């Protein structure tokens, strides 16, 4: 499989603080990979730069060979990148269907209204919200708001889906459902980059992991091997806990 995402020497500075420092990695078409690291390691900032939510200080991001760096978020979305956020963002004055419909109509070439509404229903069925179109988005439970946010991201028909701690805060049964949803999306061919702290989910979903610490990449490889890497263990647990 060819590379879909190519991140080259990506750097983000906030004044005197370097949040992401010379980050490079690639993702193959159809791959699902984890972007790991302790809090403050630069993971979300990296997603922000890939998606255009924040401009890069230097470096390049390519999607299918096309440069994303310096482009506005709506252009990057139209190019095929969708994301979720750590904190669920709903359009609270709208119902569930309208939340998703807004994303469908935001596409570069949106469908006719009737076609768009049919598509919304398929998306809601895909994420487990079938039959709940008319419910107020703000009244949904946490897991259902996350489902809706995922459907909204999928409405843009992304090539690359960035999930920022989408599984955080779920109870064990909800976590199992969430893992199944992400697995099904990957089986449909969507490339996924997953920022997550839930290691059970990482092991279940991600054959590969890229690990950051203090803004730098410190490991990249098979997940099981990466999680045994002494530098990765030190980053998460401190030197006293590092493996031999």
C-alpha positions as CSV (number, residue, x, y, z in Angstrom):
1,X,0.0,0.0,0.0
2,X,1.2,3.5,-0.8
3,X,1.6,6.3,1.8
4,X,-1.5,8.5,2.3
5,X,-0.1,10.8,5.0
6,X,3.4,12.1,5.0
7,X,4.4,14.3,7.9
8,X,7.9,15.8,7.5
9,X,9.8,17.7,10.2
10,X,6.7,19.2,11.6
11,X,7.3,21.8,14.3
12,X,5.1,24.1,16.4
13,X,6.4,26.9,18.6
14,X,4.4,29.0,21.0
15,X,6.7,31.8,21.9
16,X,9.7,30.2,23.6
17,X,7.9,26.8,23.9
18,X,8.4,24.2,21.3
19,X,5.3,22.0,21.5
20,X,6.1,19.7,18.6
21,X,9.7,19.4,17.5
22,X,10.7,18.0,14.1
23,X,8.0,15.3,14.0
24,X,8.2,13.0,11.0
25,X,6.1,9.8,10.1
26,X,4.0,8.4,7.4
27,X,0.7,6.5,7.3
28,X,-0.1,4.0,4.6
29,X,-3.5,3.9,2.9
30,X,-5.9,1.9,5.0
31,X,-3.6,1.8,8.1
32,X,-4.8,2.4,11.6
33,X,-2.1,3.7,13.9
34,X,-1.8,5.2,17.4
35,X,-0.1,8.5,18.2
36,X,0.9,8.0,21.9
37,X,2.6,9.9,24.6
38,X,2.2,11.3,28.1
39,X,0.1,14.4,28.7
40,X,1.8,17.5,27.2
41,X,3.8,15.5,24.7
42,X,2.4,17.4,21.7
43,X,0.0,14.8,20.3
44,X,-3.1,17.1,20.0
45,X,-0.9,19.9,18.6
46,X,0.3,17.5,15.9
47,X,-3.3,16.7,15.0
48,X,-4.2,20.4,15.0
49,X,-1.4,21.1,12.5
50,X,-2.4,18.1,10.3
51,X,-6.0,19.3,10.2
52,X,-5.2,23.0,9.8
53,X,-6.7,23.9,13.2
54,X,-3.3,25.5,14.0
55,X,-0.6,26.6,11.5
56,X,2.8,24.8,11.6
57,X,5.9,26.9,12.5
58,X,7.8,24.8,10.0
59,X,7.7,21.4,8.3
60,X,5.3,19.9,5.8
61,X,2.2,17.7,5.8
62,X,1.2,15.9,2.6
63,X,-2.0,14.0,1.9
64,X,-1.8,11.8,-1.2
65,X,1.2,13.9,-2.3
66,X,-0.8,17.1,-2.0
67,X,0.6,19.8,0.4
68,X,-1.8,20.6,3.3
69,X,0.6,22.9,5.2
70,X,-0.5,26.5,5.1
71,X,-4.0,25.6,3.9
72,X,-7.1,26.7,5.9
73,X,-9.1,24.0,7.8
74,X,-12.0,24.0,5.3
75,X,-9.6,23.3,2.4
76,X,-8.0,20.5,4.3
77,X,-11.4,19.0,5.1
78,X,-12.4,19.1,1.5
79,X,-9.0,17.4,0.7
80,X,-10.0,14.4,2.8
81,X,-9.1,15.0,6.5
82,X,-11.7,14.8,9.2
83,X,-11.2,14.9,13.0
84,X,-12.8,14.7,16.4
85,X,-11.8,16.7,19.4
86,X,-10.9,15.8,23.0
87,X,-14.1,17.6,24.2
88,X,-17.2,16.7,22.2
89,X,-18.4,19.7,20.2
90,X,-22.1,19.6,19.4
91,X,-24.4,22.2,17.8
92,X,-26.6,22.3,20.8
93,X,-29.5,24.2,19.3
94,X,-29.9,21.6,16.5
95,X,-31.2,18.1,16.6
96,X,-29.1,15.0,15.8
97,X,-30.0,14.9,12.1
98,X,-29.3,18.6,11.7
99,X,-25.9,18.3,13.3
100,X,-24.9,15.7,10.7
101,X,-26.7,17.4,7.8
102,X,-24.6,20.5,8.4
103,X,-21.5,18.5,7.9
104,X,-22.8,16.8,4.7
105,X,-23.7,20.1,3.2
106,X,-20.3,21.5,4.1
107,X,-18.7,19.2,1.5
108,X,-17.1,20.8,-1.5
109,X,-19.8,19.4,-3.7
110,X,-22.8,18.8,-1.4
111,X,-25.6,16.5,-2.6
112,X,-29.3,17.6,-3.1
113,X,-31.2,17.9,0.2
114,X,-33.2,14.7,-0.2
115,X,-30.0,12.7,-1.0
116,X,-28.2,14.4,1.9
117,X,-31.0,13.4,4.4
118,X,-30.8,9.8,3.2
119,X,-27.0,9.9,3.7
120,X,-27.5,11.2,7.2
121,X,-29.7,8.3,8.1
122,X,-27.1,5.8,6.8
123,X,-24.4,7.5,8.9
124,X,-26.6,7.4,12.0
125,X,-27.2,3.7,11.5
126,X,-23.4,3.2,11.0
127,X,-22.6,4.7,14.4
128,X,-25.6,3.2,16.3
129,X,-27.9,6.1,16.4
130,X,-30.6,4.9,13.9
131,X,-34.1,6.3,14.6
132,X,-32.8,9.2,16.8
133,X,-32.7,11.9,14.2
134,X,-35.2,14.2,16.0
135,X,-33.6,14.1,19.4
136,X,-31.9,17.3,20.6
137,X,-28.1,16.9,20.3
138,X,-27.5,18.5,23.7
139,X,-29.7,15.9,25.5
140,X,-27.7,12.9,24.3
141,X,-25.6,10.9,26.7
142,X,-21.9,11.3,26.5
143,X,-21.3,8.1,24.4
144,X,-24.1,9.1,22.1
145,X,-22.7,12.6,21.6
146,X,-19.4,10.9,20.7
147,X,-21.3,8.7,18.2
148,X,-22.9,11.8,16.7
149,X,-19.5,13.6,16.5
150,X,-18.1,10.5,14.7
151,X,-21.0,10.5,12.2
152,X,-20.4,14.2,11.6
153,X,-16.7,13.6,10.9
154,X,-17.6,10.7,8.5
155,X,-20.1,13.0,6.7
156,X,-17.1,14.7,5.0
157,X,-16.2,11.3,3.4
158,X,-12.6,11.5,4.7
159,X,-9.6,9.6,3.5
160,X,-7.9,10.3,6.8
161,X,-9.7,10.3,10.2
162,X,-8.0,11.8,13.2
163,X,-9.5,10.7,16.5
164,X,-8.4,12.7,19.5
165,X,-9.1,10.6,22.7
166,X,-12.5,9.6,21.2
167,X,-12.6,6.6,23.6
168,X,-11.8,8.6,26.7
169,X,-14.4,8.6,29.5
170,X,-16.3,5.5,28.3
171,X,-17.3,2.7,30.7
172,X,-16.2,-0.9,29.7
173,X,-19.3,-1.7,27.7
174,X,-19.2,1.6,25.9
175,X,-15.5,1.1,25.2
176,X,-16.2,-2.2,23.6
177,X,-18.8,-0.6,21.4
178,X,-16.4,2.2,20.5
179,X,-13.6,-0.2,19.6
180,X,-16.0,-2.1,17.3
181,X,-17.1,1.2,15.6
182,X,-13.5,2.2,14.9
183,X,-12.6,-1.3,13.6
184,X,-15.6,-1.3,11.3
185,X,-14.5,2.1,9.8
186,X,-11.1,0.8,9.2
187,X,-12.5,-2.3,7.5
188,X,-14.2,0.1,5.1
189,X,-10.9,1.5,4.0
190,X,-10.6,4.7,6.1
191,X,-7.1,5.5,7.3
192,X,-7.1,6.3,11.0
193,X,-4.7,8.1,13.3
194,X,-5.7,7.6,16.9
195,X,-4.6,9.7,19.9
196,X,-5.5,7.6,22.9
197,X,-4.5,6.7,26.5
198,X,-6.7,3.6,26.7
199,X,-4.1,0.9,26.2
200,X,-6.7,-1.9,25.8
201,X,-8.1,0.0,22.8
202,X,-4.6,0.7,21.4
203,X,-3.7,-3.0,21.5
204,X,-7.0,-4.0,20.0
205,X,-7.0,-1.5,17.2
206,X,-3.5,-0.4,16.3
207,X,-0.9,-2.7,14.9
208,X,1.5,0.3,14.9
209,X,2.2,3.1,17.3
210,X,4.2,6.4,17.1
211,X,5.2,7.7,20.5
212,X,6.0,11.3,21.4
213,X,7.5,12.8,24.5
214,X,8.2,16.5,25.1
215,X,7.4,17.3,21.5
216,X,9.7,14.7,19.9
217,X,9.1,11.3,18.4
218,X,10.8,8.7,20.5
219,X,9.5,5.5,19.0
220,X,7.7,4.2,15.9
221,X,7.0,0.6,15.2
222,X,4.8,-2.5,16.1
223,X,2.6,-1.6,19.0
224,X,3.6,-4.5,21.3
225,X,7.3,-3.8,20.7
226,X,6.9,0.0,21.2
227,X,5.1,-0.4,24.5
228,X,8.1,-2.5,25.8
229,X,10.6,0.1,24.6
230,X,12.6,1.3,27.7
231,X,12.4,5.0,26.6
232,X,8.7,4.7,26.1
233,X,8.2,3.2,29.5
234,X,10.4,5.9,31.1
235,X,8.3,8.6,29.3
236,X,5.0,7.2,30.8
237,X,6.1,5.9,34.2
238,X,9.5,7.5,35.0
239,X,13.0,6.0,35.2
240,X,12.4,4.0,38.3
241,X,9.8,1.9,36.4
242,X,11.7,1.4,33.2
243,X,12.1,-2.1,32.0
244,X,15.6,-3.6,31.7
